């Protein structure tokens, strides 16, 4: 995830839960659903990438 942080990345969208999010310096900020779709969208925030 360091290159992601070096490029200024802050958020990551995923269609599946990331089970090792903490190991990759990601914090779950929200889960979004809609009646019109079967997908859930998981929003992760990158934390402490450049330390």
C-alpha positions as CSV (number, residue, x, y, z in Angstrom):
1,X,0.0,0.0,0.0
2,X,3.0,2.4,0.2
3,X,2.9,3.3,-3.5
4,X,-0.8,4.1,-3.0
5,X,0.0,6.5,-0.3
6,X,3.0,8.0,-2.2
7,X,0.6,8.8,-5.1
8,X,-1.7,10.6,-2.6
9,X,-4.3,7.8,-2.4
10,X,-6.7,8.2,0.5
11,X,-9.7,5.9,-0.2
12,X,-10.3,2.5,-1.8
13,X,-13.5,1.1,-3.1
14,X,-14.1,-2.7,-3.0
15,X,-16.9,-5.0,-4.1
16,X,-15.9,-7.5,-1.4
17,X,-14.8,-7.1,2.3
18,X,-11.0,-7.0,2.8
19,X,-10.4,-9.4,5.6
20,X,-6.8,-8.2,6.2
21,X,-7.6,-4.5,6.0
22,X,-5.8,-3.6,9.2
23,X,-2.7,-5.4,8.0
24,X,-2.8,-3.2,4.9
25,X,-3.4,0.0,6.8
26,X,-7.0,0.3,5.7
27,X,-9.9,1.2,7.9
28,X,-13.5,0.5,6.9
29,X,-15.4,3.8,6.6
30,X,-18.7,2.6,5.2
31,X,-20.7,-0.1,3.4
32,X,-23.1,1.1,0.7
33,X,-26.1,-0.8,-0.9
34,X,-28.9,0.0,-3.2
35,X,-32.1,-1.8,-4.1
36,X,-31.2,-1.6,-7.8
37,X,-28.0,-3.7,-7.5
38,X,-26.9,-6.9,-5.9
39,X,-23.5,-5.4,-5.0
40,X,-22.4,-4.0,-1.7
41,X,-19.6,-1.4,-2.0
42,X,-17.1,-1.2,0.8
43,X,-15.3,2.1,1.4
44,X,-11.9,1.9,3.0
45,X,-9.7,4.8,4.1
46,X,-5.9,4.5,4.0
47,X,-4.3,5.2,7.4
48,X,-0.6,5.6,8.4
49,X,0.7,4.7,4.9
50,X,3.8,6.8,5.0
51,X,5.0,6.1,8.6
